[in-house]
Amino acid sequence: MTPRCPVDSLQVHYCQPQDSLLATMVQRTEIPGRPGVPLPYQLRADDGITSVILLCMCMLAYVLSRGRHFLWQQVKDFFSTRERSSLFAEETNTDVRYRFLLLLHTGMVFGLLVFEYLSGRLPTALHAHPIRWLGLYIVACLAYYLLKCALYSFANWTFFDKQKSRRWLDSCFLVFVGEGLLLFPLLLLVVYFDLGAEKKVLFIAFVLVLGKILLFCKCAGIFFGKYYRAFYLIVYFCALEILPSFLLGRTLITISSLL
């Protein structure tokens, strides 16, 4: 059995075994190298981010495969000019499930877009615990929607009847989840295909502005008559849209400052 001997990187040693008739020469040479350059953080390489995107795809596929009637009914009610909804449009437990999944999907999409925007502008602490910060952004986006619905419900309870309030909240829901459905393909292009920042901003702005225009028209049609419509829209719609958006922006800034 050949004994071991220490090896120096600059010298050659001869290790003598117990059998003196054999000799083993061990030579080792170490060449110093250069340190590698670490790769920048990429969302596509993060397993947690990929898992969240896959979860979004599964929820969307489930709703589109089994809840097409629910979505179609929501779209018809949105563009309908009837004062009252159909008597057969009562919401079931399954519809509530679809509503919850669509809200969660939209919150995840907006949270991922916010995380993608801030990932290149914040320190590495965001990259060290991405799921934690992503969860905070998703919660903030969902809290924005719930706060807006709460403000609208309070204002509608004060000035309008229950039927109009229900129609308006359904309209807000459809526009919110519609924005999530339109922005999900954009999210895939941004994460996996490096879509340019200019195109990304233009598409997001187009989707958000389109949603506000639809809500503006729906608000005018549900609540206000022809007289003093512009005044009421400014007081009601703009005020209740600006306040939650301002609070959402301040919340995201506060979360980012924790890094």
C-alpha positions as CSV (number, residue, x, y, z in Angstrom):
1,M,0.0,0.0,0.0
2,T,1.4,3.3,-1.1
3,P,1.7,5.9,1.7
4,R,0.4,9.4,1.2
5,C,2.6,12.4,1.3
6,P,2.0,16.1,1.3
7,V,2.1,17.8,-2.1
8,D,3.5,21.2,-2.6
9,S,2.4,23.2,-5.6
10,L,5.9,24.3,-6.5
11,Q,7.9,21.3,-5.8
12,V,8.1,17.6,-6.9
13,H,8.2,15.0,-4.3
14,Y,9.2,11.3,-4.4
15,C,7.1,9.1,-2.2
16,Q,9.0,5.9,-1.2
17,P,6.6,2.9,-0.6
18,Q,7.4,0.1,1.8
19,D,8.7,-1.8,-1.2
20,S,12.1,-0.1,-1.8
21,L,12.3,-1.5,-5.4
22,L,9.5,0.9,-6.6
23,A,9.3,4.6,-6.4
24,T,6.5,6.9,-7.3
25,M,6.9,10.4,-8.5
26,V,3.9,12.7,-7.9
27,Q,4.0,16.1,-9.5
28,R,1.4,18.7,-9.1
29,T,1.3,22.1,-10.6
30,E,-1.3,24.8,-9.8
31,I,-1.8,27.7,-12.2
32,P,-3.5,30.7,-10.6
33,G,-6.7,31.7,-12.5
34,R,-8.9,34.8,-12.7
35,P,-12.1,35.2,-10.6
36,G,-15.3,34.7,-12.6
37,V,-17.8,37.4,-13.2
38,P,-21.1,36.8,-11.4
39,L,-24.2,36.7,-13.6
40,P,-26.7,39.4,-13.0
41,Y,-30.0,38.5,-11.4
42,Q,-32.6,37.3,-13.9
43,L,-36.3,36.6,-13.3
44,R,-36.3,33.7,-15.7
45,A,-33.6,32.0,-13.7
46,D,-35.5,32.3,-10.4
47,D,-37.4,29.1,-9.5
48,G,-39.7,31.0,-7.2
49,I,-40.7,33.5,-9.8
50,T,-41.2,30.7,-12.4
51,S,-43.4,28.9,-9.9
52,V,-45.6,32.0,-9.4
53,I,-46.0,32.4,-13.1
54,L,-47.0,28.7,-13.5
55,L,-49.5,29.2,-10.7
56,C,-51.0,32.1,-12.6
57,M,-51.2,30.0,-15.8
58,C,-52.9,27.2,-14.0
59,M,-55.5,29.5,-12.4
60,L,-56.2,31.2,-15.7
61,A,-56.5,27.9,-17.6
62,Y,-59.0,26.6,-14.9
63,V,-61.2,29.7,-15.1
64,L,-61.2,29.9,-18.9
65,S,-62.0,26.2,-19.2
66,R,-64.8,26.0,-16.6
67,G,-65.9,29.6,-16.1
68,R,-66.4,30.8,-19.6
69,H,-70.1,31.4,-19.0
70,F,-69.3,33.4,-15.9
71,L,-66.9,35.7,-17.8
72,W,-69.3,36.1,-20.7
73,Q,-72.1,37.0,-18.3
74,Q,-69.9,39.7,-16.7
75,V,-69.0,41.1,-20.1
76,K,-72.7,41.2,-21.2
77,D,-73.7,42.9,-18.0
78,F,-71.0,45.5,-18.4
79,F,-72.1,46.6,-21.8
80,S,-75.8,46.2,-21.1
81,T,-77.9,49.4,-20.8
82,R,-80.6,47.8,-18.6
83,E,-81.3,49.5,-15.3
84,R,-81.5,46.1,-13.5
85,S,-79.7,42.9,-14.0
86,S,-81.3,39.7,-15.1
87,L,-83.3,37.8,-12.5
88,F,-81.4,34.6,-13.5
89,A,-78.0,36.3,-12.9
90,E,-77.7,35.2,-9.2
91,E,-74.1,34.4,-8.2
92,T,-73.4,30.8,-7.1
93,N,-70.6,29.5,-5.0
94,T,-68.7,28.4,-8.1
95,D,-68.9,32.0,-9.5
96,V,-67.5,33.2,-6.2
97,R,-64.6,30.8,-6.7
98,Y,-64.0,32.1,-10.2
99,R,-64.1,35.7,-8.9
100,F,-61.5,34.9,-6.2
101,L,-59.2,33.2,-8.7
102,L,-59.3,36.0,-11.2
103,L,-58.7,38.6,-8.5
104,L,-55.7,36.6,-7.2
105,H,-54.4,36.1,-10.7
106,T,-54.6,39.9,-11.4
107,G,-52.9,40.7,-8.1
108,M,-50.0,38.3,-9.0
109,V,-49.6,39.8,-12.5
110,F,-49.4,43.4,-11.1
111,G,-47.1,42.3,-8.3
112,L,-44.8,40.5,-10.8
113,L,-44.7,43.6,-13.0
114,V,-43.9,45.8,-10.1
115,F,-41.2,43.4,-8.9
116,E,-39.7,43.3,-12.4
117,Y,-39.6,47.0,-12.6
118,L,-37.9,47.4,-9.2
119,S,-35.5,44.5,-9.5
120,G,-33.1,46.4,-11.7
121,R,-33.3,49.6,-9.6
122,L,-33.0,48.3,-6.0
123,P,-30.1,46.8,-4.1
124,T,-29.3,43.1,-4.0
125,A,-31.5,42.6,-0.9
126,L,-34.5,42.3,-3.3
127,H,-32.7,39.5,-5.1
128,A,-31.7,37.7,-1.9
129,H,-35.3,37.1,-0.8
130,P,-37.4,37.6,-4.0
131,I,-40.5,35.7,-2.9
132,R,-40.8,37.7,0.3
133,W,-40.8,41.0,-1.5
134,L,-43.0,39.7,-4.3
135,G,-45.5,38.6,-1.8
136,L,-45.6,42.1,-0.3
137,Y,-46.1,43.7,-3.7
138,I,-49.0,41.2,-4.5
139,V,-50.6,42.0,-1.2
140,A,-50.3,45.7,-1.8
141,C,-51.9,45.5,-5.3
142,L,-54.8,43.4,-3.9
143,A,-55.2,45.8,-1.0
144,Y,-55.4,48.7,-3.5
145,Y,-58.4,47.0,-5.2
146,L,-60.1,46.2,-1.9
147,L,-59.6,49.7,-0.6
148,K,-61.1,51.2,-3.8
149,C,-64.1,48.9,-3.6
150,A,-64.6,49.9,0.1
151,L,-64.5,53.6,-0.7
152,Y,-67.0,53.1,-3.6
153,S,-69.3,51.0,-1.4
154,F,-69.3,53.7,1.3
155,A,-70.0,56.5,-1.2
156,N,-72.7,54.4,-3.0
157,W,-74.4,53.5,0.3
158,T,-74.6,57.2,1.1
159,F,-75.8,58.6,-2.2
160,F,-77.2,55.7,-4.3
161,D,-79.3,52.6,-4.1
162,K,-78.0,49.1,-3.6
163,Q,-78.7,48.0,-7.2
164,K,-76.5,50.7,-8.7
165,S,-73.8,50.0,-6.2
166,R,-73.8,46.3,-7.2
167,R,-73.6,47.1,-10.9
168,W,-70.7,49.5,-10.3
169,L,-68.7,47.1,-8.2
170,D,-69.2,44.4,-10.8
171,S,-67.9,46.8,-13.5
172,C,-64.9,47.6,-11.4
173,F,-64.2,43.9,-11.0
174,L,-64.4,43.2,-14.7
175,V,-62.1,46.0,-15.6
176,F,-59.6,45.1,-12.9
177,V,-59.4,41.4,-13.9
178,G,-59.5,42.4,-17.6
179,E,-56.4,44.4,-17.1
180,G,-54.8,41.4,-15.5
181,L,-55.7,39.1,-18.5
182,L,-54.3,41.6,-21.0
183,L,-51.1,42.2,-19.1
184,F,-50.3,38.5,-18.5
185,P,-49.0,37.9,-22.0
186,L,-46.9,41.1,-21.6
187,L,-45.5,39.6,-18.4
188,L,-44.3,36.5,-20.2
189,L,-42.7,38.6,-22.9
190,V,-40.9,40.7,-20.3
191,V,-39.7,37.9,-18.2
192,Y,-38.7,35.3,-20.8
193,F,-38.0,37.3,-24.0
194,D,-36.6,40.6,-22.7
195,L,-39.2,42.9,-24.1
196,G,-38.0,46.5,-24.5
197,A,-38.8,48.9,-21.7
198,E,-40.4,51.4,-24.1
199,K,-42.8,48.9,-25.6
200,K,-43.6,47.6,-22.1
201,V,-44.5,51.0,-20.8
202,L,-46.6,51.9,-23.8
203,F,-48.6,48.7,-23.6
204,I,-49.2,49.0,-19.8
205,A,-50.2,52.7,-20.2
206,F,-52.6,51.7,-23.0
207,V,-54.3,49.0,-20.9
208,L,-54.6,51.2,-17.8
209,V,-55.9,54.2,-19.8
210,L,-58.4,52.0,-21.6
211,G,-59.6,50.6,-18.3
212,K,-60.1,54.1,-16.9
213,I,-62.0,55.2,-19.9
214,L,-64.4,52.2,-19.7
215,L,-65.0,52.9,-16.0
216,F,-65.5,56.6,-16.7
217,C,-68.2,55.9,-19.3
218,K,-69.8,53.2,-17.1
219,C,-69.9,55.5,-14.1
220,A,-71.6,58.2,-16.1
221,G,-74.2,55.7,-17.4
222,I,-75.0,54.1,-14.0
223,F,-75.1,57.0,-11.6
224,F,-75.6,60.4,-13.2
225,G,-78.1,61.9,-15.6
226,K,-77.5,64.4,-18.3
227,Y,-77.5,67.5,-16.0
228,Y,-74.4,68.3,-14.0
229,R,-72.8,65.0,-15.2
230,A,-69.3,66.5,-15.6
231,F,-69.3,68.0,-12.1
232,Y,-70.4,64.8,-10.4
233,L,-67.9,62.7,-12.3
234,I,-65.1,64.9,-11.2
235,V,-66.1,64.8,-7.6
236,Y,-67.1,61.1,-7.5
237,F,-65.0,59.2,-10.0
238,C,-61.8,61.1,-10.0
239,A,-61.5,61.6,-6.3
240,L,-62.1,57.9,-5.5
241,E,-59.7,56.8,-8.2
242,I,-56.9,59.2,-7.2
243,L,-56.9,58.4,-3.5
244,P,-56.3,54.6,-3.7
245,S,-53.7,55.1,-6.5
246,F,-51.9,57.6,-4.3
247,L,-52.0,55.2,-1.3
248,L,-50.7,52.4,-3.5
249,G,-47.8,54.5,-4.7
250,R,-46.9,55.5,-1.2
251,T,-47.1,51.9,-0.1
252,L,-44.8,50.6,-2.8
253,I,-42.3,53.4,-2.0
254,T,-42.4,52.5,1.7
255,I,-41.9,48.8,0.9
256,S,-39.0,49.6,-1.4
257,S,-37.4,51.8,1.3
258,L,-37.2,48.9,3.7
259,L,-34.5,47.4,1.4
